[in-house]
Amino acid sequence: MFLKKSPKISVSFDPETQYPVIRASICTGERVAGFKNKSDGHFTEVMLLRSMEDEQAFKDACGVDELRTVY
C-alpha cells in the first residue's frame, strides 16, 4: 500500500583516518554499514542495511563504488 523510501543519508568521515566498510554477522546475516578506523580498527556504525537499495544509498553518500565486507 505505502512504499517506504530509504532516507537520504549524509555522512562525514575523514578518508585519511577511516574507510567505509560493511560489517556482516556470520551467524545471523545482519549487515551494518559504517566506518573503520585505519589505526586502531574501531568500527563506527552508521546504518543497518536491509536491502541493496540501502547499500547503494550508503555508497552514494560516501562516494565509493565498492565496499569491503568484514566479519
C-alpha positions in Angstrom: 0.0 0.0 0.0 2.6 2.6 1.1 6.1 2.4 -0.3 8.8 3.0 2.2 11.5 5.2 0.8 15.1 5.0 2.0 16.0 8.1 3.8 18.7 10.3 2.3 21.7 9.9 4.4 24.6 12.3 4.8 27.8 11.0 6.2 31.0 12.7 7.0 34.2 10.9 7.5 37.9 11.5 7.2 39.3 9.4 4.4 42.8 9.9 5.8 41.9 8.0 9.0 38.8 6.0 8.2 37.4 3.8 5.4 33.8 2.7 4.7 33.0 -1.0 5.3 30.1 -3.3 5.7 30.2 -5.4 8.9 28.4 -8.7 8.5 27.4 -11.3 11.0 28.2 -14.9 10.0 25.5 -16.3 12.3 22.5 -14.0 11.6 23.4 -12.4 8.3 22.8 -8.9 9.7 24.7 -6.3 7.7 25.7 -2.8 9.1 27.4 -0.1 7.1 29.9 2.2 8.8 33.5 3.3 9.0 36.6 1.5 10.3 39.5 3.5 11.8 42.7 2.7 9.9 45.0 3.0 13.0 43.1 1.1 15.8 40.3 -0.8 13.9 37.5 0.9 15.8 34.2 0.5 13.9 31.6 3.3 13.9 28.1 2.2 12.9 26.2 4.4 10.5 23.2 2.4 9.3 21.6 -1.0 9.1 21.5 -2.5 5.6 18.2 -4.1 4.9 18.3 -4.1 1.1 20.5 -3.5 -1.8 19.0 0.0 -2.1 20.2 0.8 1.4 23.7 -0.4 0.4 23.6 1.8 -2.7 22.5 4.8 -0.7 25.5 4.4 1.6 27.9 4.0 -1.3 26.4 7.2 -2.9 26.7 9.1 0.3 30.4 8.0 0.7 31.2 8.5 -2.9 32.6 4.9 -3.4 31.8 2.2 -5.9 32.7 -0.8 -3.8 32.7 -1.6 -0.1 34.9 -4.1 1.8 33.0 -6.6 4.0 34.4 -7.6 7.3 33.1 -10.4 9.5 
